């Protein structure tokens, strides 16, 4: 009533002397309350509708990313994916450094530096074609051939099993980390997008445009990070190590249930299990040397404290 009732109803209530404890039984007041409830429900519906529309933009991007992750996880061979990323990245570099109208103004040294930074093992002589080409398309094709040939050599050096693991790990790590950053950036942008309404622009449309632009930047960043990481990592297989065997101390004074034993027999009995006494329980083993404290390692070599082993 305070928020949505009209001023006329408020004036009538004041003239009639209504206070906070007076029951409202007027038909006019009831109709006013119903109208206020209708406006409240409409306002909440519009709010939820806008929230859903905002969420739909992110959901479409999420479906795209999750579909790509699922394909990476299930694909037995990711060579085509990495080759496509490498080709797109190289062609983008060529277009960026050959944007001038005349080939004499192209940034050839910058292009060679970017390709060399992508492939640290590449010989400088392999990029000599950059200084000779005058056609942008031919330059891009030659650069793609050099990069794909370098990646093919890396695949052969790593091996078929290792390269599958390497490609999958690099792709997933880059996508996951950048996707988290993208969600944070979109959420920050969404909080302030409502201020666009002061400039007579629809916040929802502005959000769609901004989110689409940020998603394009995300895909470009994923491509850049993958192509600039794949040549710099390798798979290292650690040799399998045998399980360490517990070394049991041979004590000649250990008694067995069958009487006196030789030193060799005592060592064998110590390495296996203590002999059973007459009632079926393990017979106590003899100990030599100074007294062992409760929290000291047990003298039998089990690695446990004395109070939890022979001192129990």
Residue pairs with C-beta under 8 A, 6 or more apart in sequence:
1 9
1 29
1 32
1 33
1 36
3 36
4 35
4 36
4 39
4 40
5 32
5 33
5 36
6 32
9 28
9 29
9 32
18 24
24 30
24 33
50 204
53 204
54 190
54 204
54 207
57 207
57 208
57 211
58 183
58 186
58 211
61 182
61 211
61 215
65 175
65 179
68 175
69 172
69 175
69 176
72 78
72 81
72 168
72 171
72 172
72 175
73 168
73 172
75 81
76 164
77 164
78 164
78 167
78 168
78 171
79 155
79 163
79 167
81 167
81 171
82 151
82 167
82 171
82 226
82 230
83 148
83 151
85 223
85 226
85 227
86 144
86 147
86 148
86 151
86 227
86 230
87 144
87 147
87 148
88 223
89 118
89 223
89 224
89 227
90 115
90 140
90 143
90 144
90 147
91 140
91 143
91 144
92 220
93 111
93 114
93 115
93 143
94 111
94 136
94 139
94 140
94 143
95 136
95 140
97 106
97 107
97 108
97 110
97 111
97 114
98 106
98 107
98 111
98 136
98 139
100 106
100 107
103 133
103 134
103 135
103 136
108 130
108 131
111 130
111 143
112 124
112 127
112 130
115 122
115 127
115 143
115 146
115 147
116 122
116 124
116 127
117 228
118 147
118 227
118 228
118 231
119 147
119 150
119 231
120 231
120 232
121 150
121 231
122 146
122 150
126 146
126 150
127 146
129 139
129 142
129 143
129 146
130 139
130 143
133 139
133 142
150 231
151 230
151 231
154 163
154 230
154 231
155 163
158 166
158 234
158 235
162 234
162 235
162 237
163 235
165 235
166 230
166 233
166 234
166 235
167 230
170 226
170 229
170 230
170 233
171 226
174 222
174 225
174 226
174 229
175 222
178 218
178 221
178 222
178 225
179 218
182 214
182 215
182 218
185 214
186 211
186 214
189 207
189 210
189 211
189 214
190 207
193 203
193 206
193 207
193 210
194 203
196 202
196 203
196 206
197 203
246 301
246 302
246 303
247 301
248 267
248 270
248 271
248 300
248 301
249 270
249 299
249 300
249 301
250 263
250 266
250 267
250 270
250 271
251 266
251 267
251 270
251 286
251 288
252 263
252 266
253 266
253 286
253 288
254 261
254 266
254 269
254 270
254 285
254 286
255 261
255 283
255 285
255 286
256 265
256 266
256 269
256 275
257 275
257 276
257 277
257 283
258 275
261 269
269 275
270 300
273 282
274 282
274 283
274 285
275 282
275 283
276 282
276 283
277 283
285 300
285 310
287 299
287 310
289 299
292 298
292 299
292 306
292 311
293 306
294 305
294 306
294 307
294 311
295 305
295 306
295 307
296 305
296 306
297 303
297 304
297 305
297 306
298 304
298 305
298 306
298 308
298 309
298 310
298 311
299 306
299 310
300 309
300 310
302 309
305 311
